[in-house]
Amino acid sequence: MGGIFGGGSKPKAPPPPTPPPDRSQEDVQRAADLERKRRMLAGGRGSTVKTGGLGDASEPSLAVSSLLGK
């Protein structure tokens, strides 16, 4: 009848956390460079286009005649 009132054993304590691995400054810099390059390549062509599909609206339209194209 000891099990009815919580007479069981204590739960085991979790193991202590493992320390993070030591990293040199070169390893950290190399990883940052690789991540930067990966993000740049993941953007693709769309990341280099600065306007929408209709082009830059701030420039004059090509339909309007200019002095050179009369």
mmCIF file of the N, C-alpha and C atoms, coordinates in Angstrom:
data_MODEL
# 
_entry.id   MODEL 
# 
loop_
_atom_site.group_PDB 
_atom_site.id 
_atom_site.type_symbol 
_atom_site.label_atom_id 
_atom_site.label_alt_id 
_atom_site.label_comp_id 
_atom_site.label_asym_id 
_atom_site.label_entity_id 
_atom_site.label_seq_id 
_atom_site.pdbx_PDB_ins_code 
_atom_site.Cartn_x 
_atom_site.Cartn_y 
_atom_site.Cartn_z 
_atom_site.occupancy 
_atom_site.B_iso_or_equiv 
_atom_site.pdbx_formal_charge 
_atom_site.auth_seq_id 
_atom_site.auth_comp_id 
_atom_site.auth_asym_id 
_atom_site.auth_atom_id 
_atom_site.pdbx_PDB_model_num 
ATOM 1   N N  . MET A 1 1  ? 0.811  -1.195 0.000   1.00 0.00 ? 1  MET A N  1 
ATOM 2   C CA . MET A 1 1  ? 0.000  0.000  0.000   1.00 0.00 ? 1  MET A CA 1 
ATOM 3   C C  . MET A 1 1  ? 0.856  1.262  0.000   1.00 0.00 ? 1  MET A C  1 
ATOM 4   N N  . GLY A 1 2  ? 2.152  1.149  -0.032  1.00 0.00 ? 2  GLY A N  1 
ATOM 5   C CA . GLY A 1 2  ? 3.010  2.321  -0.023  1.00 0.00 ? 2  GLY A CA 1 
ATOM 6   C C  . GLY A 1 2  ? 2.938  3.112  -1.325  1.00 0.00 ? 2  GLY A C  1 
ATOM 7   N N  . GLY A 1 3  ? 2.516  2.485  -2.428  1.00 0.00 ? 3  GLY A N  1 
ATOM 8   C CA . GLY A 1 3  ? 2.464  3.167  -3.712  1.00 0.00 ? 3  GLY A CA 1 
ATOM 9   C C  . GLY A 1 3  ? 1.306  4.137  -3.844  1.00 0.00 ? 3  GLY A C  1 
ATOM 10  N N  . ILE A 1 4  ? 0.298  4.008  -3.020  1.00 0.00 ? 4  ILE A N  1 
ATOM 11  C CA . ILE A 1 4  ? -0.870 4.876  -3.115  1.00 0.00 ? 4  ILE A CA 1 
ATOM 12  C C  . ILE A 1 4  ? -0.536 6.289  -2.655  1.00 0.00 ? 4  ILE A C  1 
ATOM 13  N N  . PHE A 1 5  ? 0.332  6.421  -1.675  1.00 0.00 ? 5  PHE A N  1 
ATOM 14  C CA . PHE A 1 5  ? 0.629  7.721  -1.092  1.00 0.00 ? 5  PHE A CA 1 
ATOM 15  C C  . PHE A 1 5  ? 1.958  8.300  -1.567  1.00 0.00 ? 5  PHE A C  1 
ATOM 16  N N  . GLY A 1 6  ? 2.481  7.860  -2.671  1.00 0.00 ? 6  GLY A N  1 
ATOM 17  C CA . GLY A 1 6  ? 3.690  8.439  -3.236  1.00 0.00 ? 6  GLY A CA 1 
ATOM 18  C C  . GLY A 1 6  ? 4.956  7.971  -2.564  1.00 0.00 ? 6  GLY A C  1 
ATOM 19  N N  . GLY A 1 7  ? 5.018  6.767  -2.142  1.00 0.00 ? 7  GLY A N  1 
ATOM 20  C CA . GLY A 1 7  ? 6.194  6.247  -1.473  1.00 0.00 ? 7  GLY A CA 1 
ATOM 21  C C  . GLY A 1 7  ? 7.260  5.775  -2.452  1.00 0.00 ? 7  GLY A C  1 
ATOM 22  N N  . GLY A 1 8  ? 7.230  6.227  -3.717  1.00 0.00 ? 8  GLY A N  1 
ATOM 23  C CA . GLY A 1 8  ? 8.172  5.776  -4.729  1.00 0.00 ? 8  GLY A CA 1 
ATOM 24  C C  . GLY A 1 8  ? 9.542  6.434  -4.596  1.00 0.00 ? 8  GLY A C  1 
ATOM 25  N N  . SER A 1 9  ? 10.425 6.114  -5.517  1.00 0.00 ? 9  SER A N  1 
ATOM 26  C CA . SER A 1 9  ? 11.783 6.663  -5.478  1.00 0.00 ? 9  SER A CA 1 
ATOM 27  C C  . SER A 1 9  ? 11.826 8.035  -6.162  1.00 0.00 ? 9  SER A C  1 
ATOM 28  N N  . LYS A 1 10 ? 12.908 8.768  -5.904  1.00 0.00 ? 10 LYS A N  1 
ATOM 29  C CA . LYS A 1 10 ? 13.097 10.090 -6.495  1.00 0.00 ? 10 LYS A CA 1 
ATOM 30  C C  . LYS A 1 10 ? 13.476 9.939  -7.971  1.00 0.00 ? 10 LYS A C  1 
ATOM 31  N N  . PRO A 1 11 ? 13.073 10.890 -8.814  1.00 0.00 ? 11 PRO A N  1 
ATOM 32  C CA . PRO A 1 11 ? 13.506 10.834 -10.213 1.00 0.00 ? 11 PRO A CA 1 
ATOM 33  C C  . PRO A 1 11 ? 14.990 11.187 -10.317 1.00 0.00 ? 11 PRO A C  1 
ATOM 34  N N  . LYS A 1 12 ? 15.655 10.620 -11.304 1.00 0.00 ? 12 LYS A N  1 
ATOM 35  C CA . LYS A 1 12 ? 17.073 10.883 -11.487 1.00 0.00 ? 12 LYS A CA 1 
ATOM 36  C C  . LYS A 1 12 ? 17.272 12.303 -12.014 1.00 0.00 ? 12 LYS A C  1 
ATOM 37  N N  . ALA A 1 13 ? 18.370 12.927 -11.584 1.00 0.00 ? 13 ALA A N  1 
ATOM 38  C CA . ALA A 1 13 ? 18.700 14.278 -12.033 1.00 0.00 ? 13 ALA A CA 1 
ATOM 39  C C  . ALA A 1 13 ? 19.219 14.214 -13.470 1.00 0.00 ? 13 ALA A C  1 
ATOM 40  N N  . PRO A 1 14 ? 18.910 15.225 -14.292 1.00 0.00 ? 14 PRO A N  1 
ATOM 41  C CA . PRO A 1 14 ? 19.413 15.227 -15.660 1.00 0.00 ? 14 PRO A CA 1 
ATOM 42  C C  . PRO A 1 14 ? 20.925 15.428 -15.664 1.00 0.00 ? 14 PRO A C  1 
ATOM 43  N N  . PRO A 1 15 ? 21.604 14.937 -16.673 1.00 0.00 ? 15 PRO A N  1 
ATOM 44  C CA . PRO A 1 15 ? 23.054 15.104 -16.728 1.00 0.00 ? 15 PRO A CA 1 
ATOM 45  C C  . PRO A 1 15 ? 23.410 16.583 -16.909 1.00 0.00 ? 15 PRO A C  1 
ATOM 46  N N  . PRO A 1 16 ? 24.582 17.008 -16.445 1.00 0.00 ? 16 PRO A N  1 
ATOM 47  C CA . PRO A 1 16 ? 24.960 18.413 -16.592 1.00 0.00 ? 16 PRO A CA 1 
ATOM 48  C C  . PRO A 1 16 ? 25.136 18.757 -18.072 1.00 0.00 ? 16 PRO A C  1 
ATOM 49  N N  . PRO A 1 17 ? 24.854 20.007 -18.442 1.00 0.00 ? 17 PRO A N  1 
ATOM 50  C CA . PRO A 1 17 ? 24.988 20.385 -19.856 1.00 0.00 ? 17 PRO A CA 1 
ATOM 51  C C  . PRO A 1 17 ? 26.447 20.344 -20.295 1.00 0.00 ? 17 PRO A C  1 
ATOM 52  N N  . THR A 1 18 ? 26.653 19.967 -21.539 1.00 0.00 ? 18 THR A N  1 
ATOM 53  C CA . THR A 1 18 ? 28.014 19.916 -22.058 1.00 0.00 ? 18 THR A CA 1 
ATOM 54  C C  . THR A 1 18 ? 28.443 21.312 -22.473 1.00 0.00 ? 18 THR A C  1 
ATOM 55  N N  . PRO A 1 19 ? 29.688 21.683 -22.234 1.00 0.00 ? 19 PRO A N  1 
ATOM 56  C CA . PRO A 1 19 ? 30.147 23.016 -22.623 1.00 0.00 ? 19 PRO A CA 1 
ATOM 57  C C  . PRO A 1 19 ? 30.231 23.130 -24.142 1.00 0.00 ? 19 PRO A C  1 
ATOM 58  N N  . PRO A 1 20 ? 30.033 24.336 -24.692 1.00 0.00 ? 20 PRO A N  1 
ATOM 59  C CA . PRO A 1 20 ? 30.124 24.496 -26.147 1.00 0.00 ? 20 PRO A CA 1 
ATOM 60  C C  . PRO A 1 20 ? 31.561 24.266 -26.610 1.00 0.00 ? 20 PRO A C  1 
ATOM 61  N N  . PRO A 1 21 ? 31.734 23.802 -27.829 1.00 0.00 ? 21 PRO A N  1 
ATOM 62  C CA . PRO A 1 21 ? 33.087 23.553 -28.316 1.00 0.00 ? 21 PRO A CA 1 
ATOM 63  C C  . PRO A 1 21 ? 33.853 24.861 -28.489 1.00 0.00 ? 21 PRO A C  1 
ATOM 64  N N  . ASP A 1 22 ? 35.157 24.812 -28.263 1.00 0.00 ? 22 ASP A N  1 
ATOM 65  C CA . ASP A 1 22 ? 35.994 25.990 -28.448 1.00 0.00 ? 22 ASP A CA 1 
ATOM 66  C C  . ASP A 1 22 ? 36.162 26.246 -29.932 1.00 0.00 ? 22 ASP A C  1 
ATOM 67  N N  . ARG A 1 23 ? 35.985 27.501 -30.319 1.00 0.00 ? 23 ARG A N  1 
ATOM 68  C CA . ARG A 1 23 ? 36.120 27.865 -31.721 1.00 0.00 ? 23 ARG A CA 1 
ATOM 69  C C  . ARG A 1 23 ? 37.139 28.990 -31.833 1.00 0.00 ? 23 ARG A C  1 
ATOM 70  N N  . SER A 1 24 ? 37.996 28.877 -32.807 1.00 0.00 ? 24 SER A N  1 
ATOM 71  C CA . SER A 1 24 ? 38.977 29.931 -33.016 1.00 0.00 ? 24 SER A CA 1 
ATOM 72  C C  . SER A 1 24 ? 38.327 31.076 -33.792 1.00 0.00 ? 24 SER A C  1 
ATOM 73  N N  . GLN A 1 25 ? 38.969 32.225 -33.762 1.00 0.00 ? 25 GLN A N  1 
ATOM 74  C CA . GLN A 1 25 ? 38.447 33.391 -34.473 1.00 0.00 ? 25 GLN A CA 1 
ATOM 75  C C  . GLN A 1 25 ? 38.366 33.124 -35.972 1.00 0.00 ? 25 GLN A C  1 
ATOM 76  N N  . GLU A 1 26 ? 39.320 32.380 -36.513 1.00 0.00 ? 26 GLU A N  1 
ATOM 77  C CA . GLU A 1 26 ? 39.309 32.058 -37.945 1.00 0.00 ? 26 GLU A CA 1 
ATOM 78  C C  . GLU A 1 26 ? 38.100 31.220 -38.311 1.00 0.00 ? 26 GLU A C  1 
ATOM 79  N N  . ASP A 1 27 ? 37.759 30.250 -37.467 1.00 0.00 ? 27 ASP A N  1 
ATOM 80  C CA . ASP A 1 27 ? 36.590 29.407 -37.733 1.00 0.00 ? 27 ASP A CA 1 
ATOM 81  C C  . ASP A 1 27 ? 35.309 30.237 -37.728 1.00 0.00 ? 27 ASP A C  1 
ATOM 82  N N  . VAL A 1 28 ? 35.207 31.156 -36.779 1.00 0.00 ? 28 VAL A N  1 
ATOM 83  C CA . VAL A 1 28 ? 34.021 31.996 -36.683 1.00 0.00 ? 28 VAL A CA 1 
ATOM 84  C C  . VAL A 1 28 ? 33.923 32.900 -37.908 1.00 0.00 ? 28 VAL A C  1 
ATOM 85  N N  . GLN A 1 29 ? 35.044 33.493 -38.327 1.00 0.00 ? 29 GLN A N  1 
ATOM 86  C CA . GLN A 1 29 ? 35.046 34.364 -39.496 1.00 0.00 ? 29 GLN A CA 1 
ATOM 87  C C  . GLN A 1 29 ? 34.701 33.592 -40.765 1.00 0.00 ? 29 GLN A C  1 
ATOM 88  N N  . ARG A 1 30 ? 35.245 32.393 -40.898 1.00 0.00 ? 30 ARG A N  1 
ATOM 89  C CA . ARG A 1 30 ? 34.963 31.563 -42.077 1.00 0.00 ? 30 ARG A CA 1 
ATOM 90  C C  . ARG A 1 30 ? 33.482 31.199 -42.134 1.00 0.00 ? 30 ARG A C  1 
ATOM 91  N N  . ALA A 1 31 ? 32.903 30.846 -40.988 1.00 0.00 ? 31 ALA A N  1 
ATOM 92  C CA . ALA A 1 31 ? 31.483 30.497 -40.954 1.00 0.00 ? 31 ALA A CA 1 
ATOM 93  C C  . ALA A 1 31 ? 30.622 31.712 -41.299 1.00 0.00 ? 31 ALA A C  1 
ATOM 94  N N  . ALA A 1 32 ? 31.009 32.900 -40.821 1.00 0.00 ? 32 ALA A N  1 
ATOM 95  C CA . ALA A 1 32 ? 30.252 34.113 -41.136 1.00 0.00 ? 32 ALA A CA 1 
ATOM 96  C C  . ALA A 1 32 ? 30.338 34.422 -42.627 1.00 0.00 ? 32 ALA A C  1 
ATOM 97  N N  . ASP A 1 33 ? 31.521 34.253 -43.219 1.00 0.00 ? 33 ASP A N  1 
ATOM 98  C CA . ASP A 1 33 ? 31.685 34.496 -44.653 1.00 0.00 ? 33 ASP A CA 1 
ATOM 99  C C  . ASP A 1 33 ? 30.850 33.526 -45.479 1.00 0.00 ? 33 ASP A C  1 
ATOM 100 N N  . LEU A 1 34 ? 30.848 32.253 -45.085 1.00 0.00 ? 34 LEU A N  1 
ATOM 101 C CA . LEU A 1 34 ? 30.056 31.254 -45.811 1.00 0.00 ? 34 LEU A CA 1 
ATOM 102 C C  . LEU A 1 34 ? 28.559 31.556 -45.714 1.00 0.00 ? 34 LEU A C  1 
ATOM 103 N N  . GLU A 1 35 ? 28.110 31.988 -44.537 1.00 0.00 ? 35 GLU A N  1 
ATOM 104 C CA . GLU A 1 35 ? 26.698 32.316 -44.352 1.00 0.00 ? 35 GLU A CA 1 
ATOM 105 C C  . GLU A 1 35 ? 26.326 33.541 -45.195 1.00 0.00 ? 35 GLU A C  1 
ATOM 106 N N  . ARG A 1 36 ? 27.180 34.541 -45.228 1.00 0.00 ? 36 ARG A N  1 
ATOM 107 C CA . ARG A 1 36 ? 26.935 35.735 -46.029 1.00 0.00 ? 36 ARG A CA 1 
ATOM 108 C C  . ARG A 1 36 ? 26.848 35.372 -47.516 1.00 0.00 ? 36 ARG A C  1 
ATOM 109 N N  . LYS A 1 37 ? 27.755 34.511 -47.978 1.00 0.00 ? 37 LYS A N  1 
ATOM 110 C CA . LYS A 1 37 ? 27.760 34.103 -49.381 1.00 0.00 ? 37 LYS A CA 1 
ATOM 111 C C  . LYS A 1 37 ? 26.513 33.276 -49.705 1.00 0.00 ? 37 LYS A C  1 
ATOM 112 N N  . ARG A 1 38 ? 26.115 32.395 -48.780 1.00 0.00 ? 38 ARG A N  1 
ATOM 113 C CA . ARG A 1 38 ? 24.930 31.567 -48.992 1.00 0.00 ? 38 ARG A CA 1 
ATOM 114 C C  . ARG A 1 38 ? 23.686 32.438 -49.121 1.00 0.00 ? 38 ARG A C  1 
ATOM 115 N N  . ARG A 1 39 ? 23.575 33.458 -48.270 1.00 0.00 ? 39 ARG A N  1 
ATOM 116 C CA . ARG A 1 39 ? 22.406 34.342 -48.335 1.00 0.00 ? 39 ARG A CA 1 
ATOM 117 C C  . ARG A 1 39 ? 22.401 35.156 -49.623 1.00 0.00 ? 39 ARG A C  1 
ATOM 118 N N  . MET A 1 40 ? 23.586 35.588 -50.055 1.00 0.00 ? 40 MET A N  1 
ATOM 119 C CA . MET A 1 40 ? 23.674 36.362 -51.284 1.00 0.00 ? 40 MET A CA 1 
ATOM 120 C C  . MET A 1 40 ? 23.241 35.512 -52.475 1.00 0.00 ? 40 MET A C  1 
ATOM 121 N N  . LEU A 1 41 ? 23.706 34.274 -52.536 1.00 0.00 ? 41 LEU A N  1 
ATOM 122 C CA . LEU A 1 41 ? 23.359 33.393 -53.643 1.00 0.00 ? 41 LEU A CA 1 
ATOM 123 C C  . LEU A 1 41 ? 21.900 32.956 -53.586 1.00 0.00 ? 41 LEU A C  1 
ATOM 124 N N  . ALA A 1 42 ? 21.336 32.864 -52.397 1.00 0.00 ? 42 ALA A N  1 
ATOM 125 C CA . ALA A 1 42 ? 19.947 32.444 -52.257 1.00 0.00 ? 42 ALA A CA 1 
ATOM 126 C C  . ALA A 1 42 ? 18.992 33.513 -52.778 1.00 0.00 ? 42 ALA A C  1 
ATOM 127 N N  . GLY A 1 43 ? 19.448 34.779 -52.794 1.00 0.00 ? 43 GLY A N  1 
ATOM 128 C CA . GLY A 1 43 ? 18.600 35.854 -53.290 1.00 0.00 ? 43 GLY A CA 1 
ATOM 129 C C  . GLY A 1 43 ? 18.352 35.747 -54.778 1.00 0.00 ? 43 GLY A C  1 
ATOM 130 N N  . GLY A 1 44 ? 19.333 35.240 -55.517 1.00 0.00 ? 44 GLY A N  1 
ATOM 131 C CA . GLY A 1 44 ? 19.189 35.071 -56.956 1.00 0.00 ? 44 GLY A CA 1 
ATOM 132 C C  . GLY A 1 44 ? 19.123 36.385 -57.708 1.00 0.00 ? 44 GLY A C  1 
ATOM 133 N N  . ARG A 1 45 ? 18.614 36.332 -58.900 1.00 0.00 ? 45 ARG A N  1 
ATOM 134 C CA . ARG A 1 45 ? 18.558 37.510 -59.768 1.00 0.00 ? 45 ARG A CA 1 
ATOM 135 C C  . ARG A 1 45 ? 17.632 38.577 -59.204 1.00 0.00 ? 45 ARG A C  1 
ATOM 136 N N  . GLY A 1 46 ? 16.584 38.172 -58.537 1.00 0.00 ? 46 GLY A N  1 
ATOM 137 C CA . GLY A 1 46 ? 15.623 39.128 -58.005 1.00 0.00 ? 46 GLY A CA 1 
ATOM 138 C C  . GLY A 1 46 ? 16.224 40.084 -56.992 1.00 0.00 ? 46 GLY A C  1 
ATOM 139 N N  . SER A 1 47 ? 17.295 39.692 -56.341 1.00 0.00 ? 47 SER A N  1 
ATOM 140 C CA . SER A 1 47 ? 17.903 40.577 -55.359 1.00 0.00 ? 47 SER A CA 1 
ATOM 141 C C  . SER A 1 47 ? 18.717 41.680 -56.011 1.00 0.00 ? 47 SER A C  1 
ATOM 142 N N  . THR A 1 48 ? 19.015 41.560 -57.303 1.00 0.00 ? 48 THR A N  1 
ATOM 143 C CA . THR A 1 48 ? 19.790 42.586 -57.977 1.00 0.00 ? 48 THR A CA 1 
ATOM 144 C C  . THR A 1 48 ? 18.914 43.570 -58.735 1.00 0.00 ? 48 THR A C  1 
ATOM 145 N N  . VAL A 1 49 ? 17.661 43.253 -58.972 1.00 0.00 ? 49 VAL A N  1 
ATOM 146 C CA . VAL A 1 49 ? 16.757 44.132 -59.695 1.00 0.00 ? 49 VAL A CA 1 
ATOM 147 C C  . VAL A 1 49 ? 16.189 45.146 -58.710 1.00 0.00 ? 49 VAL A C  1 
ATOM 148 N N  . LYS A 1 50 ? 16.358 46.429 -59.009 1.00 0.00 ? 50 LYS A N  1 
ATOM 149 C CA . LYS A 1 50 ? 15.932 47.457 -58.080 1.00 0.00 ? 50 LYS A CA 1 
ATOM 150 C C  . LYS A 1 50 ? 14.577 48.059 -58.446 1.00 0.00 ? 50 LYS A C  1 
ATOM 151 N N  . THR A 1 51 ? 13.984 47.632 -59.534 1.00 0.00 ? 51 THR A N  1 
ATOM 152 C CA . THR A 1 51 ? 12.676 48.148 -59.950 1.00 0.00 ? 51 THR A CA 1 
ATOM 153 C C  . THR A 1 51 ? 11.717 46.990 -60.150 1.00 0.00 ? 51 THR A C  1 
ATOM 154 N N  . GLY A 1 52 ? 10.481 47.320 -60.352 1.00 0.00 ? 52 GLY A N  1 
ATOM 155 C CA . GLY A 1 52 ? 9.478  46.304 -60.615 1.00 0.00 ? 52 GLY A CA 1 
ATOM 156 C C  . GLY A 1 52 ? 9.465  45.917 -62.079 1.00 0.00 ? 52 GLY A C  1 
ATOM 157 N N  . GLY A 1 53 ? 8.457  45.214 -62.501 1.00 0.00 ? 53 GLY A N  1 
ATOM 158 C CA . GLY A 1 53 ? 8.348  44.771 -63.877 1.00 0.00 ? 53 GLY A CA 1 
ATOM 159 C C  . GLY A 1 53 ? 8.100  45.893 -64.866 1.00 0.00 ? 53 GLY A C  1 
ATOM 160 N N  . LEU A 1 54 ? 7.580  47.026 -64.388 1.00 0.00 ? 54 LEU A N  1 
ATOM 161 C CA . LEU A 1 54 ? 7.300  48.160 -65.272 1.00 0.00 ? 54 LEU A CA 1 
ATOM 162 C C  . LEU A 1 54 ? 8.467  49.138 -65.351 1.00 0.00 ? 54 LEU A C  1 
ATOM 163 N N  . GLY A 1 55 ? 9.522  48.901 -64.655 1.00 0.00 ? 55 GLY A N  1 
ATOM 164 C CA . GLY A 1 55 ? 10.682 49.774 -64.700 1.00 0.00 ? 55 GLY A CA 1 
ATOM 165 C C  . GLY A 1 55 ? 10.613 50.882 -63.671 1.00 0.00 ? 55 GLY A C  1 
ATOM 166 N N  . ASP A 1 56 ? 11.501 51.851 -63.817 1.00 0.00 ? 56 ASP A N  1 
ATOM 167 C CA . ASP A 1 56 ? 11.588 52.966 -62.887 1.00 0.00 ? 56 ASP A CA 1 
ATOM 168 C C  . ASP A 1 56 ? 10.598 54.039 -63.314 1.00 0.00 ? 56 ASP A C  1 
ATOM 169 N N  . ALA A 1 57 ? 9.641  54.354 -62.464 1.00 0.00 ? 57 ALA A N  1 
ATOM 170 C CA . ALA A 1 57 ? 8.607  55.328 -62.799 1.00 0.00 ? 57 ALA A CA 1 
ATOM 171 C C  . ALA A 1 57 ? 9.113  56.762 -62.697 1.00 0.00 ? 57 ALA A C  1 
ATOM 172 N N  . SER A 1 58 ? 10.260 56.999 -62.092 1.00 0.00 ? 58 SER A N  1 
ATOM 173 C CA . SER A 1 58 ? 10.756 58.363 -61.935 1.00 0.00 ? 58 SER A CA 1 
ATOM 174 C C  . SER A 1 58 ? 11.385 58.895 -63.222 1.00 0.00 ? 58 SER A C  1 
ATOM 175 N N  . GLU A 1 59 ? 11.764 58.013 -64.144 1.00 0.00 ? 59 GLU A N  1 
ATOM 176 C CA . GLU A 1 59 ? 12.351 58.448 -65.409 1.00 0.00 ? 59 GLU A CA 1 
ATOM 177 C C  . GLU A 1 59 ? 11.245 58.805 -66.399 1.00 0.00 ? 59 GLU A C  1 
ATOM 178 N N  . PRO A 1 60 ? 11.500 59.721 -67.351 1.00 0.00 ? 60 PRO A N  1 
ATOM 179 C CA . PRO A 1 60 ? 10.475 60.060 -68.338 1.00 0.00 ? 60 PRO A CA 1 
ATOM 180 C C  . PRO A 1 60 ? 10.149 58.861 -69.226 1.00 0.00 ? 60 PRO A C  1 
ATOM 181 N N  . SER A 1 61 ? 8.943  58.817 -69.672 1.00 0.00 ? 61 SER A N  1 
ATOM 182 C CA . SER A 1 61 ? 8.479  57.705 -70.497 1.00 0.00 ? 61 SER A CA 1 
ATOM 183 C C  . SER A 1 61 ? 9.132  57.750 -71.872 1.00 0.00 ? 61 SER A C  1 
ATOM 184 N N  . LEU A 1 62 ? 9.300  56.621 -72.498 1.00 0.00 ? 62 LEU A N  1 
ATOM 185 C CA . LEU A 1 62 ? 9.872  56.555 -73.830 1.00 0.00 ? 62 LEU A CA 1 
ATOM 186 C C  . LEU A 1 62 ? 8.874  57.003 -74.900 1.00 0.00 ? 62 LEU A C  1 
ATOM 187 N N  . ALA A 1 63 ? 7.579  57.029 -74.572 1.00 0.00 ? 63 ALA A N  1 
ATOM 188 C CA . ALA A 1 63 ? 6.557  57.426 -75.539 1.00 0.00 ? 63 ALA A CA 1 
ATOM 189 C C  . ALA A 1 63 ? 6.575  58.932 -75.785 1.00 0.00 ? 63 ALA A C  1 
ATOM 190 N N  . VAL A 1 64 ? 7.092  59.696 -74.853 1.00 0.00 ? 64 VAL A N  1 
ATOM 191 C CA . VAL A 1 64 ? 7.150  61.151 -74.999 1.00 0.00 ? 64 VAL A CA 1 
ATOM 192 C C  . VAL A 1 64 ? 8.331  61.485 -75.877 1.00 0.00 ? 64 VAL A C  1 
ATOM 193 N N  . SER A 1 65 ? 8.135  62.319 -76.899 1.00 0.00 ? 65 SER A N  1 
ATOM 194 C CA . SER A 1 65 ? 9.226  62.666 -77.780 1.00 0.00 ? 65 SER A CA 1 
ATOM 195 C C  . SER A 1 65 ? 10.192 63.620 -77.072 1.00 0.00 ? 65 SER A C  1 
ATOM 196 N N  . SER A 1 66 ? 11.453 63.424 -77.343 1.00 0.00 ? 66 SER A N  1 
ATOM 197 C CA . SER A 1 66 ? 12.460 64.301 -76.782 1.00 0.00 ? 66 SER A CA 1 
ATOM 198 C C  . SER A 1 66 ? 13.025 65.177 -77.879 1.00 0.00 ? 66 SER A C  1 
ATOM 199 N N  . LEU A 1 67 ? 13.869 66.089 -77.542 1.00 0.00 ? 67 LEU A N  1 
ATOM 200 C CA . LEU A 1 67 ? 14.462 66.982 -78.535 1.00 0.00 ? 67 LEU A CA 1 
ATOM 201 C C  . LEU A 1 67 ? 15.305 66.202 -79.534 1.00 0.00 ? 67 LEU A C  1 
ATOM 202 N N  . LEU A 1 68 ? 15.949 65.165 -79.102 1.00 0.00 ? 68 LEU A N  1 
ATOM 203 C CA . LEU A 1 68 ? 16.800 64.399 -79.987 1.00 0.00 ? 68 LEU A CA 1 
ATOM 204 C C  . LEU A 1 68 ? 16.010 63.450 -80.886 1.00 0.00 ? 68 LEU A C  1 
ATOM 205 N N  . GLY A 1 69 ? 14.854 63.044 -80.455 1.00 0.00 ? 69 GLY A N  1 
ATOM 206 C CA . GLY A 1 69 ? 14.118 62.044 -81.204 1.00 0.00 ? 69 GLY A CA 1 
ATOM 207 C C  . GLY A 1 69 ? 12.950 62.575 -81.992 1.00 0.00 ? 69 GLY A C  1 
ATOM 208 N N  . LYS A 1 70 ? 12.878 63.859 -82.270 1.00 0.00 ? 70 LYS A N  1 
ATOM 209 C CA . LYS A 1 70 ? 11.731 64.427 -83.003 1.00 0.00 ? 70 LYS A CA 1 
ATOM 210 C C  . LYS A 1 70 ? 11.543 63.877 -84.359 1.00 0.00 ? 70 LYS A C  1 
# 
